Each structure stands twice: as structure tokens, then as C-alpha cells.
């Protein structure tokens, strides 16, 4: 009886792992390390993308405003979190 229960528990564990959906990360946000990531927008960015998807900010002028909930003025930083570029806001 114990072998039956242990076997049943192992099958349930395998099914649980096999049925757990994996998160699909968009190609423009894939990363391996923090330095793979950059702000997603030239001005007042609220998100980040990988270097291959970096915006072209040549000739762009931004206001000097520290817009709330953006990467402006050190409010946050770009990070590679679980292989995904993210904007991580500081508290």
C-alpha cells in the first residue's frame, strides 16, 4: 500500500511540473545580465528592453523633469530579472 501511495505521489508531482506553464518572454526583452538592458524610451522611460531593441535617441531632446514612476532622476534602474529586461523602481 505504501508503494502505491508513493508511486501515486510521484506521478502527481511529475504531472504538476509538466503542466506548469512557462513564461514566454518577448524577444525584445530577453537578457542574460543587467548590462544587456537599456531604457525602452529616450525620455521618461517606464520600462526597459534589450540592447538589440534600444531606441535611437540621436538628436532627441528630453525635458529635465523628473517624471514620477519613471527611470528619471534615479527613481529606478534597468535590470535583467529572470532573463527579462525590467525597470525596477526604488522605494
C-alpha positions in Angstrom: 0.0 0.0 0.0 2.9 2.4 0.9 4.5 1.7 -2.5 1.2 2.5 -4.3 0.8 5.8 -2.4 4.4 6.8 -3.0 4.1 5.9 -6.7 0.8 8.0 -7.0 2.5 11.0 -5.3 5.5 10.8 -7.7 3.1 10.7 -10.7 1.2 13.7 -9.4 4.5 15.6 -8.8 5.6 14.8 -12.4 2.3 15.9 -13.8 2.4 19.1 -11.7 5.8 20.0 -13.1 4.9 19.1 -16.6 1.7 21.1 -16.5 3.2 24.3 -15.0 3.1 26.9 -17.8 6.4 28.5 -18.7 6.5 32.3 -19.0 7.1 33.5 -22.6 9.5 36.4 -22.6 9.2 38.7 -25.7 12.3 38.7 -27.8 12.9 42.4 -27.3 13.2 41.9 -23.5 15.5 38.8 -23.4 18.7 39.2 -21.4 21.4 37.4 -19.5 22.9 40.2 -17.4 21.9 43.7 -16.4 24.1 45.3 -19.0 22.1 43.7 -21.7 19.2 46.0 -20.8 18.5 49.7 -21.6 15.6 52.1 -21.1 12.8 51.4 -23.5 12.2 55.1 -24.3 14.5 58.0 -24.8 12.7 60.2 -22.4 10.9 59.3 -19.1 11.2 55.6 -19.7 9.0 53.3 -17.6 10.3 50.0 -19.0 13.4 48.5 -20.4 14.4 46.4 -23.5 17.5 44.6 -24.6 20.3 46.3 -26.5 19.1 45.0 -29.8 15.8 46.8 -29.3 17.2 50.0 -27.9 15.5 53.2 -29.2 17.5 55.5 -31.4 17.8 58.6 -29.3 20.2 60.5 -31.6 19.2 64.2 -31.8 16.4 63.6 -29.2 15.9 66.3 -26.6 14.1 65.5 -23.3 12.7 67.8 -20.6 14.7 68.0 -17.4 11.6 67.0 -15.4 11.8 64.0 -13.0 8.6 62.4 -14.2 7.1 60.2 -11.5 7.2 56.4 -11.8 10.0 56.5 -14.5 13.7 55.8 -14.5 14.2 59.6 -14.3 16.5 61.0 -11.6 17.5 57.6 -10.2 13.9 56.6 -9.3 14.7 53.2 -10.8 17.1 51.2 -12.8 17.2 48.7 -15.6 17.8 45.1 -14.6 17.8 41.6 -16.0 15.3 39.7 -13.8 14.8 36.0 -14.6 16.2 36.6 -18.2 13.8 39.5 -18.8 14.7 43.2 -19.0 12.7 45.2 -16.5 12.6 48.6 -15.0 12.9 48.2 -11.3 11.7 51.1 -9.3 13.3 52.1 -6.0 11.1 52.6 -2.9 
